[in-house]
């Protein structure tokens, strides 16, 4: 599988569904969504709510990882500024 296919592939396990790292992971999840249908009236509301909870968990995971990266960059910058002030 090429890198592009690897990035566009849907997560394989339930744990992967809840650990989105990028917006591409979330897009792959959305593309892989299939809702359970009812005999009458469209889709099963409980199934939709379950999928929405999974989607929210993916967004939360991606946000937390992005926040951690940003915090690490800020700390690195502060350390560099402190080092430069001492020199």
N, C-alpha and C positions, 0 to 999 in steps of 0.2 A: 504494500500500500504506500502511495507517495505521501509526502508531508501534507499536501493540500487535501488529499482524501482523508488522511488521518485527522486533520483539524476539522473537517466537515462531517466526520462520522458521528453518529449519535452516541451518547454515552451508553455503555453496555450493561452496567449493573445498577441496582438501586442506589448504592453508595455513590456511584459516579453521578447519578442524577442530582444528588444533593451537594455536589462539590464542583460546581461550575467555576472555572478559572477565568474565562473570557466571555465576551459577548457572543463569540462564535459558538461556544459550548451551549449557551442559552438558545441561540438560533437553531442549532441542530436539534435540541430538545423540542422546541416548538414545531419544527418540521416533522418530527417523529410522533407527534401527538395523534392519538386516535381515541375518539370518545365512544363509549358504549351507547348504543341506540336503544330507544324504547320502541315498543310496538306502535304506540300512538304518542305524538307530541314531541318528536325530535330526539334529544339526547338525555341520558340519565343525569339528573342534576347533581347527585352525590359524586358521580364519576368526574364531572366537570369541576366540582369543588376540590376534589382530591388532586386533580391535575393542576389547578390553580395554586394549591398549597405547595406542590412540588416546584412549580415555576417560581413562586415567591422565595422558596429555600435556595434555588439556584441564584436568583438575583442577590439575596443576602450573602451567599458564599462569595460571589464575584465581588461584591462591594467590600466585604471584609478583607479579601486578599488585596484588593486595590488600595484600601486604607492602610494595610500593613506595609505595602511597598512604598507608599507615599510617606508614611511615618519614618521608615528606614532611610529614605532619601533625605528627609529633613534632619534627622539625627546625624547623618553623614556630613551634611552641609554645615551643621553647627559645629561638629568636631573639626572640620577643615578650617572654619573661621577662627575657632579658638586656637588652633595650631598656628595659623598665620599671624594672629595677634601676639603670640608669644615669641615669634621669630623676629 
